[in-house]
Amino acid sequence: MASKYLLVVALAAVAFVRASPTQLQQPLSTGDVSTGGGTGGAKDLIYELKKAEIIPTVLDSFDPKLALSVSWENATAHVGNTVAPSETQKEPVVRFVAPAAAMPEDGDESEVLFVKKGMQLTIALTDPDAPSRDDPEWSEICHWIATGVPLTEPTYDDDIVLSSGAISPNAAGASSKDLKTIMGYKPPGPPPETGKHRYVFVALAPKNGTTERLELSKPEGRQHWGYGKERQGLRGWAGENGLVVIGANFIYEQNEEQ
């Protein structure tokens, strides 16, 4: 009986060892990316985006490839927390972190299966609730587009950092001096008596997976991202520039006079 038990354990161990290299080359599953708002997984992120109606209002459903951390001096985006406008007046520090298994040296460039070193990554911030969520005739409002966000390799502390949604004191991030601005940062500023606004941060990557330099267009205006249609903006601009969503985060803000 004991020998049969040992044989089963040995076979299971061999199967695990053989499977591991293959598993490491697969696209991220829905439980691999910590999001800062739930119990640790992309399922939590997608759930929160759907709960807040960001999916499908602003974004189509997507497969998160990295964690998007956004931090100001006295505030941090926690996937749906409420932040005061006074705390977000300066351009934030952003950090894109992908698990090591999602960063191969070489890979299929036909579509974004992995986040690769050298890939040009972009951050965008949009408000779909202008002037209010019930009356979005000005939306979407483009608040920020910057490109060249570096990809941070995961460290021992990343599970702790990302699960809490905060950036550790020693963690490196991308500040304004590191990025190429496409559309300058316009601080969130919900008008009085318009309720809470959702401010959505999105990480974007080239749809075809290329690591070549991209020349991204600047939207013609902030209101409607220049498209002239209600609740239009991020989707259209990303599509025109060959970009797809690989990560997201969001906060709520409300005029402090209310």
Secondary structure, DSSP 8 states (H G I E B T S, - for coil): -HHHHHHHHHHHHHHHHHHHHHHHTS---TTSS--SSSSSSHHHHHHHHHHTTHHHHT-------SEEEEE-SS-B--SSEE--GGGSSS--EEEEE--GGG--SS--TTTTSS--TT---EEEEEESSSS-SS--TT--EEEEEEE---EE---TTHHHHHHHT---TT---B-GGGSEEEE--------TTS--EEEEEEEEEETT---S-------S-SBGGGS-STT-SHHHHHHHTTEEEEEEEEEEE--TT-
